[in-house]
C-alpha cells in the first residue's frame, strides 16, 4: 500500500507500525452453508431477526446453466467510517491499532444515526428482550471479533468457514495472507463510490451481486409475503 | 425464487417525520414572533406565536427523546465529555437546548411586558430557531449513501418548509385580521413556491442520478409513497396552495385558510416522504 493512497488522516491502512485488520471473502469458494452466520450467532447470542453477518444469494444464469451467487456480508470496518462521524456521543469509535469499528453499548442513546449512515446495512438495533445477554435497546454490529483477535484467534466466522472463503489478517503486514490475496487477485469492495474505504475485500463478486438490483423496485411477487411477514413480526 | 435477500428495518421511523413537522412549525412561529417586532401588521401574533412555538418545542423535544431506544441517556448528548461535533445531531441537541432557554426567557419577557429585552430575545430566539430546520435538514444531508437526502439543498428546503408551515399556522391564528393576513399571504406564497422549486430540483437530480438514485426516484413517485409525495406533498400541498394564493380567492380569508390547511397537509406529507422514501431501497441491500 503506498502512502499516497491515504486521503484522510484517520486512515490506518498503509501506516507503518500500525496494524490494519481486513477480511478477504473469496466468493468462488463460498458454498452458502451459512456456517459463518451460525457461528456468529453462537458467539454473540445475536437475537432472531438481526444478524452481524449474513449471506444473501442471487440465482444467476439461464436454465439449465444456473448457479447461486453468494455474497457474505458483514460490517466493512471502514477506514473512513460514516457511522463514527455520525454518532453524536462517540458511542461508535475506531480502534487505532487494528482499525476495528466498535460500539460502546453503555453510551449509545439509540438515535440510529449510525444505522442511517451505514451504506452496508451492517448495523441493527438490539431488541428489548434477550435470553442470555443483558445488552438491549442499543445499536450493535460486527466487531471483527475484537475479543478473539486480541487473543490471537481469528473471527468466529473465519474459524468455521468450511471452504476457507473467509480469510482474516493484518493488511499492513506484507507477509499476511490477506495482503497476498489482495495483491494477487482482482478484488472488489462494496459501494466504493461512497468513499468509506471498506476493509472487507471480495474476490469474484460481480456487479450483479454487489449493486442495487432492479429487483429492489420490481420485486418478485414471491418476495412480498416474506417481506410483509418480516415487517409484521419485526417489532423492536 | 430468484434470490434470497436479508430484510433490514429502516433506521428512522415515521415518528421522526412527526418531529420534523412539529419542530418546523415551532421554528416558523418563532420567525413570526420575531417578525412582529419589525412588521407592525404582525403585532397581534407576537404572543400567540411565541407561546405556540414554546409548546411545540416541548412537544417536539418529548417526541425526539421518546424516539430514542434509550430515552434516559438523552443527557449523554449534552455531556461535553461525550459530545462529538462531527455529528449534526450533537449540534442539533445543543441548538434545541439553547433555543429552549432563549424561548423561556422570551416568553417571560413578553409576560412582563419588557419591550427592550423582548426585542433582543426575539432576535436571539429567531436566530436559534433558524438552526432547527437547518440541523434537521443537515441531519439527512450528511448521509452520503442516501439518494435524495444527500443534497446540500436539504437544509434550505427544511427552512422553506418551516417558514411555509409556520406562516400557515400563523394564518390560522390570525383569523379575520386583514393586515396580518396580507403579510402572511406573501410569506406563504413565496416560501411554498420556494419549496416547489427545490422539490423540482431534487426530483430532477435524483432522476438523473446513478442506479440507487434512479430506483429511489421510482419508489418515491409511484405506489403509496408516490401518492403521499407527489399527490399530497407536491400537488395538493405545494402546487395547489400556490395556485390558490395567486388567484383572487387566495386573498380572501376563506382562500387563505384553505391554502394554510393545504400547506400544512403538504408539509407533513413531504416530511414523511422525504424521510421514509429514501430509506426503502436500502432495506433491500
Interface residues (C-beta under 8 A of the other chain):
Chain A: X51 X54 X56 X57 X58 X59 X73 X82 X84 X85 X86 X87 X88 X89 X90 X91 X107 X108 X109 X110 X111 X112 X113 X115 X116 X117 X118 X119 X120 X121 X124 X125 X137 X138 X191 X193 X194 X195 X211 X212 X213 X214 X215 X216 X217 X219 X220 X222 X223 X226 X227 X230 X231 X234 X236
Chain B: X1 X2 X3 X4 X5 X6 X7 X8 X9 X11 X12 X67 X68 X69 X70 X73 X74 X76 X77 X79 X82 X83 X84 X86 X87 X88 X89 X90 X93 X139 X142 X143 X144 X145 X146 X210 X211 X212 X215 X218 X219 X279 X281 X282 X283 X284 X285
